[in-house]
Each structure stands twice: as C-alpha cells, then as structure tokens.
Amino acid sequence: MTGRLPESFGRFVVIEEIGHGAMGVVYRARDPMIDRVVAIKTITLAGTEEERAHFEARFQQEARAAGGLSHPAIVTIFDYGREGDTAFMAMEVLEGRELRDLIRVGGIPPAEAVEIAARVAEALAFAHERGVVHRDVKPGNIMVLADGRVKIMDFGIARLDAPGVKTATGLLLGSPRYMAPEQAAGEPFDGRADVFSLGVVLYEMLTGAAPFSGNDIPQLMYQLMNAVVPPPSRARPGLPAVLDYVVARALKKNPLERYASAEEFAKDLRESLQEVEKARVEPLAGAGDEAEVPVPAAPSPKPEAPGGPVFKPDNDLIALRSSPRFDDVEGLARLAVLPLEATRSLPVAAPPRRRRVDLQFVTVVAGYVLATGVAAYILLS
C-alpha cells in the first residue's frame, strides 16, 4: 500500500490498490452508474509546467490510442479524466500474468508461444489498419489472462496517424531490446516495426532469452543493428524448422524484407501451429531475463582456394532444414534465408541462389534423361 486510499476518481469509487510504479498507482474501483468493476490507472503530474504537460499528453495519448480500438486482444479503455495533480483512465480489470513473468519461469510451451504471438499479431494488424502503431511491444506490455486470452497493454507511446495528434520525432521512445533497427536509428517507420518487436518477443518465448543483449545501450544498439540471430532451433533443439523461417523473416533488419504486415505474420504463425504441436521439443534448461543466446562473430574473409572465391558471410546462405510449410519456391523466395554464420551447427552450406531458371542447364539434363531412357528401352526390347 502507498498510504491512505483516495475515495474516488471522477465517478469511480475506489475499492483497493492493486499495483503501483514510479509514475503512479493502479486501483480497483467501481462505476456506480452501471455497477461495473474497473481498473483505474493513475499518473501523478509533477515537475515543471512543461514536464507536467508532457506527461499528461503522453497519458492522454494512451487513452486515445487504446480507447479507439475495440478488439478482444487489446485492453479496453472506458474513460479518461483528471483530479487535481492526478490524471487517470478507467479500463477493464485484467486478471492474469504479464508475459515477462511467464518467460522468466520458462513456463511457455512452443505451441502456446506461437498461439500468443498469433493473437498479438492479429491485434496489432487491427490497430495498424486504424492508424495506430504501438511502438513498444514487449513481454511487459502483454498480459496472459487466466482463461488463456491475451491482452496488449500500454499504448503510452503509440503513434496515431490522425489529424491534430502529434507524436515525438527524433526521440528514442520504446524499449531498446525489442526495438526495430529503423526505429532505434530514428528513421521513419510503420507497423513493420511492431512486427520486428513481436518477432523478438516470440524468439524470447521460444528460447527463454532475448536475441539482442548488451551491457549498455550502445552495445545493445550495435547488436540490434548488426548481430545475426541464430535460429530458435539452435538455441532449443526440437523446435520445428518452420519457426526458423518465420522468425528469420520477422527479424529482418531491412523492413522491406520483413513481413509486410502483422496480418501476414499472424497467418504464417497460424499455419505453422500443426508442425509446432507435433514437434518434440527439449525443455528449457533455465530461463531468465538476463539469459543470452550467443551470437557468433563473423570471421575474417579467407580464400577458399588459390585464385578462388572469397568467403563472405553476408552473401553466403544456409540450407535451412526442410519444412512442409515452406517447401515451395514461392515460400522460400518470400521468406529468404539467413546468413551462413547464423548457425554453424547446420552442416550444409548452400550455393548462391539462382534468381532465374537456367534454361540451358535444364535442356541438357532433360536431353540426357531422355537419351538414357531410349537406350534402356532398345536394350531391353
């Protein structure tokens, strides 16, 4: 408890305190007009007049962003107001656990992790279609309810593409560990930044560790911009190959190579569930916030043979394990593949991809097969 309970906020009668943080307190309250129990999230407006205005604007923006979205996987906002030096919003009461707590104890089976990611992706797609980019998708902003439903929370730094709504530019807003490279670099971004962030969350659910880490912000930013992420199956043997492909595309540094929308991401996640449910996955040895998946350093270029080609990690490709979901040319081209150094444990290095069919090669092979067949027929006749 933080002291004496306030009696009310607007028309909402306070029942008890249910949580608090650096900026404010969350209360359970009752709306007497319709006899509904709600959660009241508050923020104390302190500091200079400019600071107070900034914090209130951010808080109000959260209410506007989430309040305009009616989706089963997005927290519902009922009202917004201010009492003296305290701004508040009334929202639905969520009974469950934050995703970060579930990851910390390693309690998320792969199929459940994919289901959670799919539900969040569907909710993000709904928000993006209505001009809202969350900008801070992370395990601490995802609640898993007791009945298995999922809720995205905290739209405090969401960007709204609406007239009269201003969002900060040139500022690093969000959580660096889950931030898309273009967002961290201060470049223009869209809903594909949320896709990248959710890809990081999915990776962490599957392996128990975030793919990017560092002792300080500069180190973390370097990893985010440059590190090659090992496939999830390398960190957790038994995960099906389909997840290596899906995660690879979600975590593409270049947004043009990433999933074009959260809806696309959700579709692939849904279609991968059958393989994931059948897989026999090794349990996590131990999970925690500070656990790290080693990222291999790219070796210095070295010649393959005198006068031969030079090995370049950025250009060489790996042959990912076959996956029924992505075993066609179109699927592979759409997802692309990871750099060779993403996983040294996969033994087969593929040659550079052909971007078009070599007709001469196909003609020669077809002629050879036909001639062999004719010769065999004559000998056996």
Buried (B, 14 or more C-beta within 10 A) or exposed (E): EEEEEBEBBBEBBBBEBBEEEEBBBBBBBBBEEEEBEBBBBBBBBEEEEEEBEBBBEBBBBBBBBBBBBEBEBBBBBBBBBBEEEBBBBBBBEBEBBBBBBBBBEBEBBBBBBBBBBBBBBBBBBBBBEBBBBBBBBBBBBBBBEEEEBBBBBBBBBBBBEEEEEEBEEEEEBBBBBBBBBBBBEEEEBBBBBBBBBBBBBBBBBBBBBBBBBBEEEEEBBEBBEEBBBBBBBBBBEEBBBBBBBBBBBBBBBEBEBBBBBBBBBBBBBBBBBBBBEEBEBEEBEEBEEEBEBEBBEBEEEEEEEEEEEEBEBEEBBBEBBEBEBBEEEEEBEBBEBBBBBBBEEBEEEEEEEEEEEEEEEEEEEEEEEEEEEEEEEEEEE
